[in-house]
Amino acid sequence: MKTERRPWFQTAFKLRGSVIPKILPRVLICGGFGGFISFLHFFDFPVSWPILSSIVPSIVLGLLLVFRTNTAYERFWEGRKFWGNLINTVRNLSRQIWVAVKENEPDDFIEKKSAILLLPAFAVAMKLHLRLEPVNSELEQLMSTSQYQKLKSMNNPPLEIAFWISDYLHKQYSQNCIDVYQLTAMQKLVNNLVDTLGGCERILKTPIPLAYAIHLKQLLLIYCFALPFQLVQDLSWGTGLVVALISFTLFGIEEIGIEIENPFGHDANDLPLDNICATMQRNIDDLLSLPPSVRCGDISHK
């Protein structure tokens, strides 16, 4: 699929998806403070203190920001890998159920289709679970009414759906519709679903340590408020603007790390979970439009 190319300048000045609205108040405060120091300098107040440049060395602050951003991006990328693995697992398991599970009775086809629809339902339930949202109508069309109502009362809906899928597979094995090797292979894929859920929960429930976040913010404030005293001698009335630009850069890097450290939300910089779930649903719809290759008896399904 061809990657969408955005106009360079249109992307550079785009507000939606950027961190500008969130950091603008901090930037204006730092720029305003720089302007105030310029005002004092203009009236010969002793506000030029170059020695303040040694309070927070820029290399130390830079390393802290890089570590903060890299840690957040690692969480973002790990979440993306988990969801990529989920797509592959859903495809493999749905294909194996559709092809391998035999149909001995007319109702077996309906039961098989219902079991396969639980796979995109697992993805949707996992998305809602990670966003701390309740079960909603997205799941209603993917399962029976009784299952939907039961899911509403569960603390971990995707885990319950994984149990239903596993229960269906054991039932097919007991009815000799799959053999022990097929059961083992499919249950391994169900285990992969649960492992993926656990991995995403680990990202969600392991935030960046609070002490580190607090210390970084404190250093940022000290650095940005110390800048005007270092620059006013050389820049005079331009101090406020330069301080605003520097603080814009530093606060922006920090805010980007905050934005992507939890990749499962609704923000523009989060993972496109709605699109990923829709992709899985389309894959399942395509699969269900094909005839299974395995039949027992002369049952025909129109």
N, C-alpha and C positions, 0 to 999 in steps of 0.2 A: 504494500500500500504506500502510495506516495506521501511523503511528509508534507504537511501544510506549511507553506512559507509565508511569514507575516512581513509586511513592509517594515524596514528597519526603524524609520523615524516614528511610525505609528506605534510600534512596540515600545520605543524609548519613552514616549510621552503618554503611555496608557496608564490610567489611574486604577482601573479595575484589575485586581490581581496583584497590584503593587502594595508596598507597605507605607507609601507616602501618607495616606490619611491617618495612619496610626502613629507615625513618628513626627508629624508636622507640629503638634503642640510643643514637643520637647525641642525641636529644631528652632522654633520661634523664640522660645524662652532663652536658649543659649545665644541665639543671634541678638536678641534684645539686650541680654546682659553684656554682650560684646559692644553693642552700641552705647550702653550706659558707661562702660569703661572708657570708650572713645570720648564721650562727653566730658568725663572727669579729666581725662588727659588734655583735652582742649583748654581747660581752665587751669592747667598746670598743677593738678593734683598728682602726687607721686604714686602713680599706678603702674608704672613699667617695672615689672619684676621678672627679668629673664631667668632668675634662679629657679622659678617654679617649674621650668621645663624638666627638671630632674625629679619632680615628685612622682609622676607616673610615666616612666619611659615608654615611648610609643611602641617599641618593639615588644615590651611585656604585654601591653594592651592588645597589640595585634595578634600575638600568639594566643591570648585568651579568647579573642573573638574567632580566630580560625578554629580553635579546638571546639568552641561552642557550635559553630556552624557545621563542622564536620560530623560532630556527634549527632546533631539533629538530622543531617542528610543521611547518615547511616541508618537511622531509625526509619526515615522516609523510604529509602531504597529497600530495606529489609521488608517493610510492609508491602511494597510493590512486588517483591519476589514471592511473598506468601500468596498474594492474590493471583499472580501468574501461575503458581503451582496449583491453586484451587481451580483455575480454568482447565488446566490439563487433566487434573484428577476427575473433574466432572465429565469431561469429554470421554475419558477412558472408561469410567465406570458406567456411564450411560450406554456407551457402545457395547460393552460386555453384557450388560443386562439385556439389551435389545436383541442381541444376536444369540447369546448362549442360553438364556432361560427358555425352556420348552413350555409349550402351551397344551396342557392335557384336557382342559375344559374351556368352554366358550368364555367364561368370566376371567380366565387367566390373562387374556389380552388386556382387558380393562385394568386388571390389577397391576400388570407389568407397566402399563402406561402411567398409572398413578404413582408407582414407585419411581419411575424416571423423572416425573415432574417434581418429585421431592428434592432432586439434585439442585436445580436452580432455586428452589425454595430455601435450601440450605444456605446458598450464597446470599439471598436477600435477607434471610433471618440473621446471618452473620453481620451483614452491613448494618442492619438496625441495632443489633446487639452492641457493636463497636461504637455506634453513635449514641448509645444510651437512649434509644427511642423505643417505644412500645410496638408490639405487633400491629400491623395495619393492613389495609386492603391490598397492598402489593402481594401479600401471601395468600389472600383468600382464593384467588383464581388458580392457585397451584396445588391445592389440596382439598380434601373433603371438608364439609362444614364442621363435623365433629372434631377433626384434627385441628382446624383453625381455632375453634373455641377452646380446645384443650391447650393449644399453644399460647393463648392469651394469658393463661395462669402460670406459665412456666418461668422460672428465673433465668434459664439459659435456653431459649428456643432453638438455636441451631444444634445444640447438643441433643435435644429431644428428637429433632428431625433425623440426625445421624443414627439414633437408636431405632427409629422406625425403618430406616433403610436396612440396617443390619438385621432387624427382626424379619423383614421381608425375605432377605437372602437365606436366612436359616430355615424359613418356612419352605422355600423352594427346594432347598436341599433335602428336607424331610419328605417332600413329595416326589423326590427323584427327578426333579426338573433341571438340576445341575449336579455335577459330581463334586467330590471333596476338593479336587484341585481348583476347579472354578470358584467354589466357595471361598477357598483360602485366598485366591488372587483378588477376588472382589472385596473381601473383608479387609485386606491390606489397603485397598484404595479408600475404604470407609475410614480406616485408621488414619490415612493421610489427611482426610477431611478434618478429623478431630485434632490432629497435630497442627494443621494450619490455623484452626480456630485458637488453639492454645498459644501459638506463636504471636498472633495478632493481639490477643489479650495481654500477653507479656509486654508488648510495646506500649499498649494503652495504659497499663497499670504500673509502669515503671517510668515516672517522670524524671526530668533532669533534677539532680539534687538541689534542694532549695538554697542551701548555703552557697553553692557555686553561683546560682542565678543572682542572689542578693549581692554577692561580692563583685560580680561583673558589673552590675548596674551602678554600684557605688563607685567603682573605678572609672566608669564612663562619665559619671557626673563630675567627679573630681577633675578629670582630664579636660572635659569641655569647659568647665567654669574656670579652670586655670589658664586656658588658652589666651583669653583676651589680655591678661597681664604680660604674656610673653610676646604678643604680636603688636600691641598698641604703639610701641615706640616706632616701628617701621611702617605700619599700615595706617595709623591715625584713624580717620573716619571709615576706612575700609575694613576695620577690625570685625565689626558685627557681621558683615557679609561673609567674610572668610571663615569665621567661627561657625556660622550657620551651615556653610558648605561642608566643613569638616565634621560637624556633629551629624549632619544629614547622612554622611557616609557611614559613620560609626553606629549610629542608632539604627540605620537601615540594615546593616549586617546582623546586628543583634536581633532585630525584629524578624528577619527572614528565618533565623534559627528557631524562634518561637513559633512561627507560622507552620513550619514543616515537621516539628518534633512529634506532633500527633497527626498522622496523615489520613485519618479516617473520617474527618468531619466534612462540613459543607463549604469550607473556604475555597476560593479560586485556586489556591496553591496545594490543596489536598488531592489525594488520589481520586480519579473519576470513578468512584465505586458504582454510581448509577449506570454509567456506560458499560462497565465491566459486567455487571449483572445482566444488563440488556443483551450483551454479546452472548453470554451463556444461555439465555432464554432463546435467542435466535438459533443457536447451535442445536438445542434440544428440539425446537420446532422443526428444524430441517431433518433431524434424525427420525422424529415420529412420523414424518411424511413418507419415509421409506418402509418397504415391507421387511419384516424380520426374515432371516434366512432359515430359521429353525422352526419346524412345526412337528407336532405329534398328532397323528390322525389326519382327517380331511377337513379340519375346521377352516372355514373361510371367513375373513374379516373385511367387510366392505367399508 
